[in-house]
Amino acid sequence: MMARLDPGHDGLGGRADDVYEALLAAHAGLSEVESAALNARLILLLCNAVGDPGAVLAVIAGAGKARALD
């Protein structure tokens, strides 16, 4: 699987809003610590679902570069 780092690419088949809403709902009512723990679990599960270490590492590197631009 090739990592898609282009922020304009919709890899969610037009359902990005659904995913965003589900993420918001999952975090509703959580403390900052609980929210961080949920994010950590989500990241690990999504890495496992991708199943391609090279793609995961590329996405991590891309996320780090994106932060540097903020």
Secondary structure as UniProt FT lines:
FT   TURN            7..8
FT   TURN            11..14
FT   HELIX           16..27
FT   TURN            28..29
FT   HELIX           32..50
FT   HELIX           53..69
//
